[in-house]
């Protein structure tokens, strides 16, 4: 029996715990992992600064966990921002651990947890920064290292910076000779054109919705890949301007394909040939050649034809293009961090982190640890368990417990036979190489990280500690399970509600703009550029809401029930945005919205209002489709 058939009969929280990501082995990341923590530790041992080497290797390990597929430019922010936050946390934790008592330290770490949890609600990079801030502050307070706090922070930055340097310097599969700067960028933009072609092939079939979702994911990934340093709103070289132009040319194609999918009338296979040729041209950095044009029998087909002609011209000229992203203001970020979702997230993280730190110190001062002086494992484990963006609570607890037991047992076996420190350093290097593969499943990642950290601290002079690490992990699991199910002030499911509200606001802005276009003559280029930006924002926030809902649905029933009905609201919002896209294409073709367009929008708005009242979700007031 296949795996989907097995997991489909299991409760969602257990099925999620057994689910693993699939894909090819990221060999470039494996090489970087092997060259990160191990060599740093070798250099430190040779320089007789082993403790600083341990800190640098831990930073490289944490950066390796964030070293996901993507462009070099995107990796600067994805790895660099969390590393800066981790260095700050290490500095604060070190000085606090040296100068304040156990009670004051627990309160301070609770406050850091409240702040880090709140900012984690902003997005993936902020979440990574919050995680490293908490983990590093616990390590700084609970790992006795002879060097001063500022020196530890520099070592932490050096470790993360070393992995980032490897990410920027080493070649990656798909990078074109003579165009070394581009690796993931070209593949990301080419994937957009392929997703457009797949959607055109699926028009009129049951798979059209899934293909449209895949197109949204491809556009999101391409935006992120192109949004790093030196490749921002305006590109700085001819190669970058050309890649910008190729991405921008995909937006009208995506709009036309979405409109065709909404109408639901199947198109000929010839319609997808053009986008596939454009995908090949991007990936291989060649000219497009002649592009086949579809029949111009409907507004969306005419829009598709015009978009292909525009793409061919953009590919030849390469004058650059806007990424069509909206920059979030400080007010927007503050609202995300300290709104309903951020407050619930922050409060739960603060309670788990503070409680685990207090319990760890109590056990430490009671000498429950015996000769082990490190008490940071308990609060650091709680950090990974309490982070909602890492998966549902029950799934995280099960996988963390299983992974820690497996990792500790494996390490105990290696520690009994490997020479020291040479064998342990080799084990660190092998574990670092395995992290990019192990990130596909939380239990596997936990097992590899457990082996790596136990090897690091043993090189640093701590005795073998597998048994105590298992006990601390199980205690952290119990703390997080208890706190995770405690009643909290305000309405539960705040994270999901915040994401749905953001999606509703983006859909509101997009629909309002299209309706405004239908009533007021606006400069076409400026209007379309704004429209594409709003459309991208709407689909991106809808995808984020879908992800949050899927994670919430896989929680235990006591938590999952707080997000019931949210998926129906998002489904209606998605259809509303699809309909708005079709209306925009019709508007470009005829200069007005048809009666049928307005009736469809009105029906969807009524359905959305009904679902909103039934679920109690807050959405901005949407404009009337008149």
N, C-alpha and C positions, 0 to 999 in steps of 0.2 A: 504494500500500500504506500502511496506517495506521502511525502511529508505534509503538504497542504491538507490532505484528507485526514491525517492524524490530528494536526493542530486545530482543525475546524471543529472537532468535537470536544476540545478542552475549553475550560473557562478562559476568557480573554487574558487575564493576568498571568495565567500559567503558559498559555500559547505564546505570549510575548517573550516570556523568559526563555523559551526554547528556540526562538527565531533568531537567525543569524543572517547578516548581510552576505551577499555573494558578489563575485567579480574577479578579474584577473589579479594576480599577485603584483603589488606595486613595488617592483624590484628596485627602482631608484630610491624609494623611501626606505626599503630594507637596507640598502647600502649606506644611506645616511645614518640610519639607526645604529649600524655596526660601527660606524666611524665617529659616533658622538660620545656617549658616556664612557666607553672603554678607553679610548685614547686619552681623554681628559684625566681619567683616574691614573693611568700609567704615568702621565706627565707629572701629576701631583705627587705620586709615590717617589718618583725619581728626584723631585725637588724637595722631598721631605716635608710636604705640606698636604698630607693625606686628608686632613679634615676639610680643608678648602676644596680639595678634589672631589670629596663626597658631595659637598654642597653644589658644586658645578655640575656633577653628574646627575644629581636629582633634578636640577634645572633643565638639563638636556633631555632627561626622561620626560618631564612634563611638557616640554616643547615638542617632543616626539609624538606625544599623544595628540597634540593639536596639528601635527604635520599631515594634513589630509590632502587628497588630490586637488589640484587647482594650479593657477598660474603662479609664477615667482612673485609678481607684484602683489597678488592677494595674500601670499604667505607672509609678506613683511608685516602687515597689520595683524594677521591671524596668529603669528608667533610672537611678534614684537610687543604688542600691547599687553597680553597676559604676562609676558616676562617682566615688563616694567612694574606691573601690579604685584607680581610675586616678589620682586626685589624690595618693593616698599613694605610688603607684609613681613618679609624676613627681617627687615630693619626694625620695624615696630615691635614684632614679637620678641626679637633678641633683647632689646633694651627693656621691654616690659618684664620679660622673664627674669632679668637680672636685678631689677630695682623695685618691683612691687610684689606684694604678698599674693597668696593663692586666691583669696576672695576677690581682690581688686583685679587680678589678672583674668579671672573668669568673667567678671563684668566687662572688662575691656574687650575680651574676645567675643563676648555676646554682642557688644556694640559693633564690632567689625563685621560679625555675621549679619547683622541687620542691614548694614550698608552694602556689603557684598551681595547679599541676596536681592536687595532692591535693584542694584545696577544690573544684575544678571537677567532681569526681565527685559532689558533693552534689546538684546539680540545675541547671536552666537559668540561674537568676539567679546562683548561685554561679559557674557556668561563665563567664557574661558578666563577672562581677567579676574572675575569674582572668585572662581575656583582656585586659581593660583594665589590670590591674595589670602584666602583662608588657609590653604594648605601650608603656604610659606610662613604665615604668622604662627601656626601651630608648631612647625618645625623650628622656627627661631626661638620660641619660648620653651620647647620641650627637648631639643637636642643640644646637649652640652658640647660646645665647640670652643677651643681656647682663643680663637681670633676675635677681634672686635666686630661689632655689628656691621659697621660700614664696610669692612673687608669681606664679610660674609655676603653682603648684598652685591658687592662687585663680583665676587666669585659666581654668584647666582646669575648675574647678567652675562658674565663671560661664558657660562655653560650654555645658556639659551642662545646667546649670540653666536656661539660656535656652530650650533645646529642650523641657525638661520643662514650663516655664511655658507655652510655646505649646501643648503637649499638654493641659494643664489648662484653658487659657483659651479656645482656639478651639473653635467649635461643630463637631460631627461629624455625619455623616449618621445619621439615626435618632434623634437626641436630640429629646426632646419639649419643645415650648415651655412655659415655666413650670416645667419639671422638668429644669433644665440639667445637674444633677449626673449624670444617668444617660444613658449613651450605649451602650456595649457591654454593660452589665449586663442590660438588658431583652432585647436580642437573644439573649444567651447563655442566659438562663432560658427564653425562648420556644423556643429550639432544642432544649432538653431535652424539652419536651412534643411537639415535632414528631418528635424521634427516637423517643419512646415510641410515637407513632402509626405511624411507619414500621415499627417492630419488630412491632407488632400486625398490620399488613397482611402482613408477611413470615412470620408464624408458619405452620409446616407446609411451608415452601418451602426451597429451597436457599440463598436469600438471607438466612435468619434470622440466621446467625452473623455475617455482615457488618453487619447492622443492629444487632445487639447490641454489636458493637465500636464502631459509630458512636454508639450511646447512651452508652457509656462515655466516648468522647471528648467528647461534648456535656456530660456531667456534670462531667468534669474541667475543661473550659473555663469552665463556669458557676461552679464552686467558685473558680477562680482569679480570675474577674471580680469576684466578691463579696468577695474576701478582702483588699482593700486598706485603707488608712487610713480610719477612721471608718465602716467597714462590716465589722466583724469579727464576733466571736462574738455580740455583742449589738448590734443596730442602734440608732441614736440619734435617729431621726425616724420619723414615721408612714409616710412614703414608703419609707424603707429597711426598716422593719419589714414592710411589705406585700410588698416584693420578697423579703425573707427567707422570709416565709410561703409565697410562691408557689414558691420553690425547694424548701423543705422538703416541700411537698405533692407534689412530683414524685417523691420518693424511693419512697414505697409504690407509686406507679404503675409506676415502673421495676422494682421488685421483682416485682410481679405480671406485668408483661409478660415479664420474663426467665424466670419460672416457666412461663408459657404456651409460650414458645419452647423451653424444655427438654422439655416434654411433647410438643410437636410437632404438636398437633391444631389444625388451622386454625380460626380464629374468624371470625365474620361481620364484614363491613366496618363495621357499626355500632359495633363496639368501639373503633375508632380515631377516631370522630367527636368523642367527648368530649375526648381530649387535644388534638386540633386546635383545638377551640374555646377550650380553655384557653391554647394558644399564642397565638391571636389576642388574647385578653383581656390577656395579659402584654404583648405587643408594642404594642398600642394603648392600654393602660392603661384598659380598660373593664371592666364587669361581665361575668361569664361567661354569664348567662342560663341557661335550662334545659339540662341535660346529658343526653344519651341514656345509658341504662344497658344493659350487655350482659346476656346470659342468665346466670343464677346456677346453672349446671348442674355446675360443677366448682370445686374449691378456689381455683384461680388466677383463675377468672372472678369468683368471689365476692369475692376479694381486690381484683380490679380495680374491681368495682362499689363496694366500700367505700372504696377509694382515691379514686375520682371524687367520692363524696359528701363525703369529708374535704376534697378539694381545693376543692370549691364553697364549703364552710364557711370554709376558710382564706382564700380569695380575698375573701370578704365581710368577715371579721373583721380579717384582716391584723395578727395579734398578734405576728408575728415568728416566727423559727425558727432552730434551730442549723444551721450549715453542715456539721456532721457531718464535721469534719476532725480528724485526730489531730495534735496539736503534737509535733514531734520534739524530743526533749531534747538537751542538749549532748552527752550520751553517744552518742546516735544519730548526730548530725552528725560527731562525732569518729570513729566507726566507719566511716562512709561515706568520710570524707576520708583516713583512714589504714589502712583495711582493705585486702584484697587488690586490689580494683579501684582504690582511690585511690592505693595505692603504685605499681602498674604505670603508671597514668596519670601520676602525678607524676614518676616516674623518667624516663619517656620525654620528657615536656615539659622536664624539667631538662636532660637530655643535649642535646636539640635546641637549646634556647634558649642554654645555656651555650656549646656548640660554635659556634653561629652568631655569638654575640657575640665569642668569641675570634678566629674567622676574620676577622670584620669589622674588629676593631681591628688585627689583623696587617696586613690590606690597607690600612687607613687609615694606619698608621705607615709602611708601605712606599711610601706615596703612590701606590698603585694608583688611588686615586680622583682623582688630579690635583688640580684646584682645588676639588673638592667636599669640604666639611668634614663633612658629615652621614654617619655610618656606621650609623645606627639601622635602615635599611631591611632589611638582611639578617636580624637577629634578630627584627624585627617581622613580617617575612614568615614566618619559621619558626613563630611563634606560631600564625598562622592555619592553617598547614599541618599542625601536629602535633595540633590539637585534634580528638579522635575524634568529638565530638558535632557537628562541622561536616560530617561525611560520611566515607566510607571514604578511606583514605590515597591510593590510586592516583587516585581521582576528584578529591580535593583538589589533588593535584600537577598533574594534567593541566589542570584548570580554572584554577588559579592561574597556571601558565605561559602558557596561552593568553590569559587575561584581562589579564595584565600586558603582554604583547607588544602586544595590541590597544590597550590604554589608553595605553601609551607612544607608540605610533605616532600615535594620534589626537591626543594632546597635542602631540607635536612639530609636527604640522601646524597646530594652533591657535596654538601659541607663535610660529610664524613670521609670522603675519598679524595677531594681536590686539594692540591697543595696551596699554601697561602703565602703571599697574596696572589700569586700568578694565576692559579686556577680560578679563584673568585673573580679576578679582573676579566678573564676570558668569559666567565659566565655572565658578567655584566654586559660585555660586548654582544654576546649571542642573544641575550634577553632584549637588548636595545634593537637588534635587527628584527626580532620577532614582533615588536610592538605594532608596526604598521599593519601586519597581518592579523594580529590578535584584536585590534580595535573593531573587528567585525562582530564580535560578541563580547558583552560586558564580563562574563565569567572568564573567558579566555584572556581578556585584557587584564583582569584582576590577577589571574594566576601568574602571568608574565611579570607584571609590575611587582607582585609580592616577591618573586624570586630575585628580581633586580634590586629592590630596596634592601632585602635581607642580606644580599651579598655586599651591597655598599656599606651598610652599617657594620658588617663584620670586618670588612677591610679597614674601616675606621676604628676598630678596636673593641666593638661590642661582642660579647659571646653569642653563640648560636641561640636564636630567639624564636624559633618556629612555633613552639607551644604557646608562648605568651601572646604572639601575634594572632593566633587562632582565637584565643579567649577574648582578646580585645575586640576583634572583628565581630564576634558573636554578640558581645555586649553592645557595640555600636549599632548593630542591626536591631537589637531590642529597643534601644533608646529611640532610634528613628521611627520604628514601627509605632511606638507609643505616641510620640509627638506628632507623627503624621496623621493620626486619627483623632487627635484632640480637637474639640470645638475651638474655633478661632473667632475673634471679633469680626463683624461684618458678614457679608454673604460669601459662602464657599464657592469654589470654582472660579476665583477671581482671575486667574491666569487665562482661562479659556474665555471668560466674559470680556476681558480686556482685548484679546486678539479678535474676537468677533466684532466688538465695537470699532476697533481700528479698521477692520475690513468693511464694515458698514459705512464708516466715514469716507473711506477711499472710493467706494462705490457711489456714494452721494456726490462727491466732487466730480467724478467722471461723468455721471448721468447729467448733473447740472450743467457741465460744460457743453455736452452734446446738445442738450435742449437749448442752451443759450446760442449755440451755433445755428440752430434751426430758426431762431427768431431775429438775430442781429447779424448784419454783414460784418465779418471779421477778416482780417488779412489771412488768406489761406495758409501760407507757410507757417506763420506764427501760431495760428489756431491748431494746425495739425501737430506741430511739435509739442504744444501743450497737451493736446489730446493724447498723444502717444505716451507722454510722461505720466498722465493721470491713469491711463489704461494699465501701464506697467505697474504702477503703485497698487491699483485695485487687485490685479491678479496676484501680485506678490503677497499682499496682506491676506488674501483669501487662502493662498497656499500655506502661509504661516498659521492661520486659524485652523485649517484642516489638520496640520501636524499636531497642534495643541489638543484638538478634539480627539484625535486617534490615541494619543498618549493617555488622556484622561479616561477614555473608554476602556483602556486596558488596566485601570486601577481595580482594586478590590471594590465590590458593590457599594460599600459604605461611602467611598469617595467618588466612584464613577457616576452615581445618581445625581450629583450636583451639576453635571454637564449634559444631562439628558435633554434632547431636543435641539442642542446647538448645531448638530450636523444638518438638521432640516433647514435651519435659518441660513447656514452657509451655502447649502445647496441652492436655495432660492436666490441668494445674493450672486452666486456664480452664474445662474441662468439670466439674472438681470444684467450682469456685466456683459455676458455673451450677446444678449438682445441689444444692449446699448452699442456694442461694437458693430452689429449688423446695421443698426440705425445710422451710425456714423458713416458707414460705407454707402448706404443708400443716399444719405445727405450729400456726400461728395458727388454722387452720380447725377442726382436730380435737383439738388438745391433745396429740398424740402423733405419732411417726414411724411410718409403715407398714413392713411387712416389705420391700416393694419399695424404699422409700426407703433402708433400711439396706443392702440388697443392692447397689443402684447405687453407694452410697458406698464399700462394701467393694471392689467391682470396680475402681473408679477409684483407690482407694488402692493396690491390688495392682499396677495398671498403672503408677502413678507410681513405686512402689518398683522395679519392673523397669526402667523407663527411667532412673531415677537410678543404679542399679547399672551399667547398660550405658554411660552417659556419664561416670560419675564425678563428677557434679555433687553438691555438698553442699546438702542441704535439711534443715530441722528435722524432728524426728520428729513425724509427724502422728498425731492420735488415732485410735483404733479406732472404727469405725462400729457399735458394739454398744450 
